[in-house]
Every structure is written in C-alpha cells, then in structure tokens.
Amino acid sequence: MQRAGSRIVREILRYLEDEGLTGLATLRHYPMEKRIYARFGRCGFALDMQLGSGQGARRVSVLVEAVARGSGRGKKKGYEKAPGTISALFAEVERDGIKYRTMRGQYRDMNELFSYVEEVRAAFYRRYNELRMRGGEGMGRVEAEVFHSVGIKEPDLYLGV
C-alpha cells in the first residue's frame, strides 16, 4: 500500500525532474534535520523552482513541514517511533496573484519520514549540480538563509519564511 507521504514526494519530484527546470533554491534546509526532529518532533524545508526562462517562466515554491503526533506536549523520550503528518504547501506565482495548493500525508515513524526527505534531497542536489554545470544567472549564495541557489535571481526568490 502506498503511503500518502509518497504522493507528496512524487509531486515535488515532478517539478525537480521536469526538463524545463532552469532554477532552484532551498531555504529552511536543516543541515541537522534528524537532530532537530528528534528534539522537537518537527522539521521542514522550502524550495523555489523556476521552469522556463524570461517572461514565460513559471515560479513554484513549496514549503514542507513534518510534525510528529504529540510534538511539543508533555514529556517524551523521543520521536523515533512516533507517527506524524506531512504538509506541503505549493505556491505558483501567476500574473494576477499567487495560486496555492496544499497536500497532506501521514508517515509511520521517523525512518519513513526521512526516507522521503532523502528522496527529495537526492533529486534536488542531482538537478542543482546539473544546473550549476550549465552556468547561468543567479548562481551562488544569495544571502545567509538561502543555502543553495542556481538559476534564480535574488528578486525572484520568494522563500522569506
């Protein structure tokens, strides 16, 4: 049986693997996600993706948050075995505003959650490195909060979470 969390992963991968992808950036990328999750029972990240270029470029952002059941309440030994909920909020910039779409899913435990995280992370870095090799505008570090960005100019980054 396929878990709802994997639907979210497939949707993010659909953008990351799109041949028209020309830009990527990440924010709220926790270098020590597992430690943060183990302590707080929650973690998350955000991605900016640009498909195409020029005036016709599509800009899609996604904010992903995972929260373990009982996070931040009472006394806990840890969250390794706790099930939880994943929320992914997609935002696509359109001419007349921003169109939002939300997906939710469940995960069984910390191992399942981080298998999803690793799948997205691997796809992100694969495409990030491909885009870097091509060169292009907007490469490099934009500001301290953005850890990796390629192909998206600073004015077009909408990751101010």
ROTILUM-820852 format. One record per residue: residue number from 1; x, y, z of N, C-alpha, C, O in turn. Coordinates in steps of 0.1 Angstrom, whole numbers. Layout:
<atoms>
NUM,X,Y,Z,X,Y,Z,X,Y,Z,X,Y,Z
...
</atoms>
This chain:
<atoms>
1,8,-12,0,0,0,0,9,13,0,18,14,8
2,6,22,-9,14,34,-10,9,44,0,-3,47,1
3,19,50,8,15,59,18,13,73,12,18,76,1
4,5,81,18,1,94,13,14,103,13,14,112,4
5,23,101,21,36,109,21,43,107,8,50,117,3
6,42,96,2,49,93,-11,43,101,-22,49,104,-32
7,30,104,-21,23,113,-31,29,126,-31,31,132,-42
8,32,132,-19,39,145,-18,53,144,-25,56,153,-32
9,60,134,-22,73,132,-28,72,132,-43,80,139,-50
10,63,124,-48,61,123,-63,58,137,-69,63,140,-80
11,50,145,-62,46,158,-67,58,167,-67,60,174,-77
12,66,167,-57,79,175,-57,88,170,-67,94,179,-74
13,90,157,-69,99,152,-79,94,155,-93,103,157,-102
14,81,156,-95,76,160,-108,82,174,-112,86,175,-124
15,83,183,-103,89,196,-106,104,195,-108,110,200,-117
16,111,188,-98,125,187,-98,131,180,-111,142,182,-115
17,123,170,-116,127,162,-127,122,168,-141,126,162,-151
18,115,179,-140,110,185,-153,121,190,-161,130,196,-156
19,121,186,-174,132,191,-183,133,206,-185,143,211,-188
20,122,213,-182,122,227,-183,127,234,-171,127,247,-171
21,131,227,-161,136,233,-148,149,241,-151,158,236,-156
22,149,254,-148,160,263,-150,166,269,-138,177,275,-138
23,159,268,-127,164,274,-114,159,267,-102,148,261,-102
24,167,267,-92,164,260,-79,170,268,-67,181,274,-69
25,164,268,-56,169,274,-44,163,266,-32,152,261,-33
26,170,266,-21,164,260,-9,166,269,3,176,276,4
27,156,268,12,157,276,24,151,267,35,143,258,32
28,154,270,47,149,262,58,154,248,56,147,238,60
29,166,247,50,172,233,48,180,231,61,191,237,62
30,176,222,69,183,220,82,194,210,80,191,198,77
31,207,214,81,218,205,80,217,194,90,222,183,87
32,210,196,101,209,186,111,195,182,114,190,182,125
33,187,180,103,173,178,104,169,167,114,160,168,122
34,176,156,114,173,145,123,174,149,138,166,145,146
35,184,156,141,186,161,155,175,171,159,169,170,170
36,171,180,150,161,189,152,148,181,154,140,184,164
37,145,172,145,133,164,146,133,156,159,122,155,166
38,144,150,163,145,142,175,142,150,187,136,145,197
39,146,163,187,144,172,198,130,177,199,123,178,210
40,125,182,187,112,189,187,100,182,181,89,186,183
41,103,171,174,92,163,167,87,171,155,75,168,151
42,94,180,150,90,187,138,102,192,130,113,195,136
43,101,193,117,111,199,109,105,203,96,93,200,93
44,113,209,87,108,213,74,118,219,65,129,222,69
45,114,222,53,123,229,44,114,236,33,102,233,32
46,120,244,25,113,251,14,122,251,2,134,251,3
47,115,250,-10,122,250,-22,116,261,-31,103,263,-31
48,124,267,-39,119,276,-50,123,269,-63,135,265,-64
49,115,268,-73,118,262,-85,113,271,-97,102,276,-96
50,121,272,-107,118,280,-118,118,271,-130,128,264,-133
51,107,271,-138,106,263,-150,105,273,-162,96,281,-162
52,114,271,-171,114,280,-183,122,293,-179,129,293,-169
53,122,302,-189,130,314,-186,123,326,-192,113,325,-200
54,128,338,-189,122,350,-195,108,353,-189,105,348,-178
55,100,360,-197,86,364,-192,77,352,-190,68,353,-182
56,80,341,-197,71,329,-196,75,319,-185,69,309,-184
57,85,323,-177,90,314,-167,79,311,-156,72,321,-152
58,78,299,-152,69,296,-141,77,295,-128,88,289,-128
59,72,301,-117,79,301,-105,70,294,-95,59,298,-92
60,75,283,-89,68,274,-80,76,273,-67,88,270,-68
61,70,276,-56,76,274,-43,69,263,-35,57,261,-37
62,76,255,-27,69,246,-19,75,246,-5,87,247,-3
63,66,247,5,70,246,19,65,233,25,53,230,25
64,75,225,30,71,212,35,74,212,50,85,216,55
65,64,207,58,66,207,72,61,193,77,51,188,73
66,69,187,86,65,174,92,64,177,107,72,183,114
67,53,171,113,50,172,127,46,159,133,37,153,128
68,54,154,143,51,141,149,38,143,158,36,154,164
69,31,132,160,20,132,169,25,135,183,34,129,188
70,19,145,189,22,148,203,34,158,204,39,160,215
71,39,163,193,50,172,193,48,184,202,38,191,202
72,58,186,211,58,198,219,49,197,231,47,207,238
73,43,185,234,34,184,245,39,173,255,44,163,250
74,38,176,267,41,166,277,56,163,278,65,171,274
75,59,151,282,73,146,284,75,135,274,66,126,273
76,86,135,267,89,124,256,103,119,258,112,126,263
77,104,106,254,118,101,253,124,103,240,136,103,238
78,115,106,230,119,109,216,108,107,207,97,103,211
79,111,109,194,100,109,184,104,98,173,97,98,163
80,113,90,175,118,80,165,106,71,161,105,67,149
81,97,67,170,87,58,167,73,64,165,63,58,162
82,73,77,166,60,85,166,56,87,151,64,91,143
83,43,84,148,37,87,135,35,102,134,35,109,145
84,33,107,123,30,122,121,24,125,108,20,117,100
85,23,138,106,17,144,94,27,153,86,35,160,92
86,27,151,73,35,160,64,25,169,57,15,165,52
87,28,182,57,21,192,49,30,198,39,41,202,42
88,25,199,27,32,205,16,23,216,10,13,213,5
89,28,228,11,21,240,6,28,244,-7,39,249,-6
90,21,243,-18,27,247,-31,21,261,-34,9,264,-33
91,30,270,-39,26,283,-43,32,286,-57,44,286,-59
92,23,289,-66,27,292,-80,24,307,-83,12,311,-82
93,34,314,-86,33,328,-90,26,329,-103,32,324,-113
94,15,336,-104,8,338,-117,7,353,-119,9,361,-110
95,2,357,-131,1,372,-134,-7,379,-124,-4,390,-120
96,-18,373,-120,-28,380,-112,-27,377,-97,-36,380,-89
97,-17,370,-93,-15,367,-79,-8,354,-77,0,349,-86
98,-9,348,-65,-3,335,-62,-13,325,-60,-23,326,-52
99,-12,313,-67,-22,302,-66,-16,292,-56,-4,288,-57
100,-24,289,-46,-19,279,-35,-26,266,-36,-38,265,-41
101,-19,256,-32,-24,242,-32,-17,235,-21,-5,236,-19
102,-25,227,-13,-19,220,-1,-21,205,-3,-32,201,-8
103,-11,198,1,-12,183,1,-8,179,15,1,185,21
104,-15,169,20,-12,163,34,-10,148,33,-16,142,24
105,-1,143,41,1,129,42,5,125,55,8,133,64
106,6,112,57,10,106,70,23,99,69,26,94,58
107,30,97,80,42,88,80,41,80,93,35,84,103
108,47,68,92,46,58,103,56,62,114,52,60,126
109,68,66,111,78,69,121,89,77,115,88,81,103
110,99,80,123,110,89,118,117,83,106,121,90,97
111,119,70,106,126,63,94,118,66,81,124,69,71
112,105,64,82,98,66,69,98,81,65,100,84,53
113,97,90,75,97,104,72,111,108,65,111,114,54
114,122,103,71,135,107,65,138,99,52,147,103,45
115,131,88,49,133,82,36,127,91,26,133,92,15
116,116,98,29,110,108,20,119,120,18,122,124,7
117,125,125,29,134,136,29,146,133,20,150,141,12
118,152,121,22,164,118,14,161,117,-1,169,120,-9
119,149,112,-4,145,110,-18,144,124,-25,149,126,-36
120,138,134,-18,137,147,-23,151,154,-24,155,160,-33
121,158,152,-13,172,158,-12,181,153,-23,188,161,-30
122,181,140,-26,189,135,-37,185,140,-50,194,144,-58
123,172,141,-53,168,147,-66,171,162,-67,175,167,-77
124,170,169,-56,173,183,-56,188,185,-59,191,193,-68
125,197,178,-52,211,180,-55,216,175,-69,225,181,-75
126,209,165,-74,212,160,-87,209,171,-97,218,174,-106
127,197,177,-96,194,188,-105,202,201,-103,206,208,-112
128,204,204,-90,212,216,-86,226,215,-93,230,224,-99
129,232,203,-92,246,202,-98,245,202,-113,254,208,-119
130,235,197,-119,233,198,-134,232,212,-138,238,217,-148
131,224,220,-131,222,234,-134,234,242,-132,238,251,-140
132,242,239,-122,254,246,-119,264,244,-130,272,253,-134
133,265,231,-135,274,228,-146,271,236,-159,280,240,-166
134,258,239,-161,254,247,-172,257,262,-171,258,269,-180
135,259,266,-158,261,280,-155,248,287,-156,238,281,-154
136,249,300,-158,236,307,-159,235,318,-148,244,320,-139
137,224,325,-149,222,337,-140,218,332,-126,213,321,-125
138,220,340,-116,215,337,-103,223,326,-96,218,321,-86
139,235,323,-100,242,312,-93,248,317,-80,252,329,-79
140,249,308,-71,257,310,-59,248,314,-47,236,312,-47
141,255,319,-37,248,322,-24,241,336,-25,247,345,-30
142,229,336,-22,221,348,-23,222,356,-10,225,368,-10
143,219,350,1,220,355,14,221,344,24,219,332,20
144,224,347,37,227,337,46,217,326,48,220,314,49
145,204,330,46,193,320,49,192,310,37,186,299,39
146,196,314,25,195,305,13,208,298,12,218,304,10
147,207,285,14,219,277,14,224,273,0,236,273,-3
148,215,271,-9,218,267,-23,209,274,-33,197,273,-31
149,214,280,-43,206,287,-53,213,286,-66,225,290,-67
150,206,283,-77,212,283,-90,200,287,-100,190,281,-100
151,203,296,-109,194,299,-119,182,308,-116,174,312,-124
152,181,313,-103,170,322,-99,177,334,-93,185,333,-84
153,174,346,-99,179,358,-94,173,362,-81,161,358,-78
154,180,369,-73,175,373,-59,161,379,-59,153,376,-51
155,158,389,-68,144,394,-68,133,384,-70,122,387,-66
156,137,373,-76,127,363,-79,126,352,-69,118,343,-70
157,133,353,-58,133,343,-47,122,347,-38,121,359,-33
158,113,338,-35,101,341,-26,101,332,-14,91,326,-10
159,113,330,-8,114,320,3,115,326,17,120,320,26
160,110,338,18,111,345,31,102,340,41,92,346,45
161,105,328,46,97,321,55,100,325,69,94,321,79
</atoms>
